[in-house]
Amino acid sequence: MDCSHGFRPGHSAHQALEQIEQGINDGLNAIYDADLKGYFDSIPHDKLMACVKMRIADRSVLRLIKMWLEAPVIEVKEGKKQPPKANTKGTPQGGVISPLLANIYLHWFDKLFHRHDGPAQWAKARLVRYADDLKGRGWKYLTLMPSKKALEKELEAIRKLTGPEHCFKPVKDMIETINEQTRGWKNYFSTGYLGRAFRDLNHFIRNRVIGHLQRRSQRGHKMPEGCSYYRYLMNLGLEPLGGGHK
């Protein structure tokens, strides 16, 4: 999103400062400064992988990223290598993909902040995020809004947004994204007899969505009693190709 700066072409800390200056000039003088220190060292692997899976379906790539994240850490003290330590959180320091993974993880907070019921709408707040130190180990958030009263209300909203369950994209938003993609695919390729291709693609999409729902919860996703996965996904708004045939 445009509010995200740092490790992105054309979105440096200087552009972030320009956005902050513009906000102040527009009368947004109540400012909340949140510093995410040691951010690279503290990213939870399970939540990060859940965010990565929103955009990557290739299991071999997902497995490679997971192996990279979990690679043991070997430290050197007094010139001697220490025994390997398990890496249970964070991204590899100095890893070329670490800043990208950090942006992927923080992206969902930006999305929640700007959605229809987020502070950007009801508080007219503006969000600015950027990497704030030379080594890139921390991220800084600034929110700008017109009054202290709006700021206090927004702080409570932020506490709710940053709960662990909110790092996942809402299911209905995900379903709508899938619908947009499949509509485009259908409009482009809908020539000739494609009943079998539509059935195969419907089956593939349902399996992937069901797998995602199962991964979102440690106890597995529970469906309404007496409701099949097919009917449940249809109730969520998943549009099948080929006129809704199973």
ROPA-964878 format. One line per 5 residues: number of its first residue (from 1); their letters; for each residue z, y, x of C-alpha. Coordinates in steps of 0.001 Angstrom, whole numbers. Layout:
NUM = A = Z Y X; ...
This chain:
1 = MDCSH = 0 0 0; -494 3613 1101; 3266 4083 1563; 3339 1415 4307; 2959 2643 7896
6 = GFRPG = 3268 968 11270; 1098 -1796 12766; -1756 -782 10439; -4980 1056 11367; -4791 4675 10231
11 = HSAHQ = -1194 4316 9061; 895 5402 12032; 4326 7035 12093; 2579 10406 12236; 939 9766 8859
16 = ALEQI = 4355 8743 7514; 5826 12068 8670; 2980 13900 6952; 3776 12115 3676; 7465 13020 4015
21 = EQGIN = 6605 16670 4700; 4284 16742 1683; 7012 15284 -542; 9512 17923 546; 6940 20664 -48
26 = DGLNA = 6438 19257 -3561; 10140 19723 -4313; 11421 16178 -3655; 14541 17204 -1736; 16877 14277 -2567
31 = IYDAD = 16225 11755 193; 17566 8241 766; 17149 6910 4311; 17445 3115 4730; 17247 1614 8214
36 = LKGYF = 16320 -2069 8576; 17653 -2673 12078; 16993 -5987 13769; 14498 -6710 11014; 12322 -9136 13005
41 = DSIPH = 15400 -11190 13881; 16648 -11544 10309; 13656 -12431 8107; 14504 -15638 6172; 11828 -18259 6807
46 = DKLMA = 11760 -19707 3292; 11279 -16310 1635; 8672 -15272 4199; 6672 -18478 3728; 6811 -17985 -50
51 = CVKMR = 5187 -14575 444; 2570 -15978 2835; 1663 -18695 329; 726 -15977 -2162; -2366 -15262 -42
56 = IADRS = -3012 -18423 2002; -3823 -21781 436; -4892 -23699 3561; -2042 -26122 4241; -2941 -26547 7911
61 = VLRLI = -2637 -22782 8466; 659 -22671 6551; 1980 -25571 8647; 948 -23796 11866; 2749 -20592 10850
66 = KMWLE = 5859 -22562 9877; 5862 -24428 13224; 5503 -21120 15026; 8452 -19629 13145; 10659 -22665 13778
71 = APVIE = 9774 -23126 17469; 12995 -23531 19528; 14198 -20544 21560; 14900 -20993 25285; 17003 -18285 26922
76 = VKEGK = 17478 -17667 30649; 20970 -16727 31877; 21809 -16134 35538; 18425 -17523 36510; 18932 -20822 34650
81 = KQPPK = 17211 -21973 31491; 19596 -22716 28673; 19186 -25668 26272; 16716 -24961 23435; 18238 -23421 20316
86 = ANTKG = 16969 -24008 16808; 15257 -20982 15304; 16356 -20722 11662; 15379 -17138 10854; 13314 -14235 12127
91 = TPQGG = 9852 -14042 13672; 9024 -14560 17372; 9709 -11438 19441; 6465 -10334 21051; 4401 -12618 18830
96 = VISPL = 1068 -10985 17972; 1392 -11993 14312; 5027 -10921 13891; 4254 -7356 12703; 1748 -8717 10182
101 = LANIY = 4277 -11212 8819; 6875 -8426 8620; 4487 -6277 6583; 3692 -9221 4287; 7383 -9726 3586
106 = LHWFD = 8151 -6048 2929; 5002 -5581 834; 6670 -7086 -2237; 9425 -4496 -2212; 6733 -1810 -2170
111 = KLFHR = 5031 -3490 -5144; 8265 -3688 -7139; 9086 -79 -6334; 5750 1127 -7731; 5325 -1140 -10756
116 = HDGPA = 5585 133 -14336; 9414 -159 -14476; 10090 820 -10855; 11631 4019 -9429; 8184 5461 -8666
121 = QWAKA = 7616 5697 -12425; 10924 6648 -14073; 12369 8676 -11172; 9045 10116 -9902; 10196 8878 -6492
126 = RLVRY = 7981 8465 -3449; 8452 5714 -907; 7598 5939 2796; 8003 2938 5111; 7311 2750 8826
131 = ADDLK = 8307 964 12033; 10854 3282 13613; 11416 2302 17234; 9398 1717 20385; 9878 -2053 20408
136 = GRGWK = 9075 -2443 16713; 12289 -4303 15964; 13284 -2164 12997; 11726 -669 9902; 12732 2504 8111
141 = YLTLM = 12475 3280 4402; 12674 6798 2982; 12623 7556 -739; 12135 11120 -1912; 12933 12357 -5438
146 = PSKKA = 13622 15583 -7311; 17400 15357 -7884; 20624 13720 -6685; 21163 12203 -10156; 17817 10432 -9944
151 = LEKEL = 18726 9296 -6425; 21984 7639 -7557; 20176 5807 -10354; 17479 4702 -7954; 19985 3270 -5463
156 = EAIRK = 21285 923 -8146; 17721 -112 -8965; 17032 -823 -5274; 20077 -3117 -5080; 18599 -5145 -7936
161 = LTGPE = 15092 -5149 -6456; 16295 -6502 -3123; 17971 -9600 -4590; 16601 -12851 -3112; 14893 -13865 -6345
166 = HCFKP = 12681 -10775 -6253; 10758 -11561 -3079; 8424 -13639 -5251; 5595 -12119 -7195; 6334 -12330 -10942
171 = VKDMI = 4669 -15399 -12465; 2766 -13481 -15130; 1388 -11071 -12522; 225 -14051 -10499; -1385 -15624 -13590
176 = ETINE = -3286 -12411 -14326; -4529 -12273 -10729; -5795 -15855 -11034; -7497 -14998 -14333; -9284 -12046 -12749
181 = QTRGW = -10585 -14238 -9928; -11734 -17093 -12161; -13420 -14698 -14606; -15432 -13262 -11737; -16287 -16749 -10449
186 = KNYFS = -17376 -17866 -13928; -19521 -14781 -14531; -21247 -15196 -11169; -21835 -18957 -11195; -22143 -19662 -14929
191 = TGYLG = -25695 -21006 -14837; -26703 -24488 -15872; -24416 -27400 -16780; -21042 -26691 -15173; -18684 -28592 -17483
196 = RAFRD = -17542 -30995 -14750; -17144 -28225 -12165; -15084 -26210 -14658; -12850 -29198 -15415; -12289 -29905 -11715
201 = LNHFI = -11464 -26267 -11001; -9109 -26046 -13989; -7289 -29165 -12745; -7058 -27761 -9200; -5707 -24379 -10365
206 = RNRVI = -3086 -25928 -12652; -1846 -28218 -9866; -1544 -25336 -7414; 316 -23127 -9919; 2677 -25970 -10812
211 = GHLQR = 3311 -26607 -7112; 4083 -22922 -6618; 6550 -22918 -9516; 8312 -25940 -8036; 8605 -24254 -4624
216 = RSQRG = 10113 -21084 -6126; 13322 -22893 -7056; 15427 -25189 -4892; 16252 -27253 -7990; 12689 -27466 -9236
221 = HKMPE = 11122 -25541 -12081; 12328 -26635 -15522; 9936 -26432 -18431; 10863 -25823 -22082; 11810 -29110 -23706
226 = GCSYY = 8856 -30898 -25277; 6302 -28621 -23605; 3627 -30003 -21270; 2609 -28238 -18075; -799 -27566 -19623
231 = RYLMN = 667 -25905 -22720; 3272 -24032 -20667; 617 -22475 -18401; -1493 -21581 -21419; 1543 -19848 -22956
236 = LGLEP = 1931 -17848 -19733; -1657 -16670 -20210; -3610 -18886 -17796; -7217 -18813 -18957; -9107 -22102 -18411
241 = LGGGH = -12773 -22111 -17494; -15206 -23642 -19944; -13622 -22581 -23219; -10145 -24076 -22807; -10989 -27806 -22504
246 = K = -8452 -29973 -20735
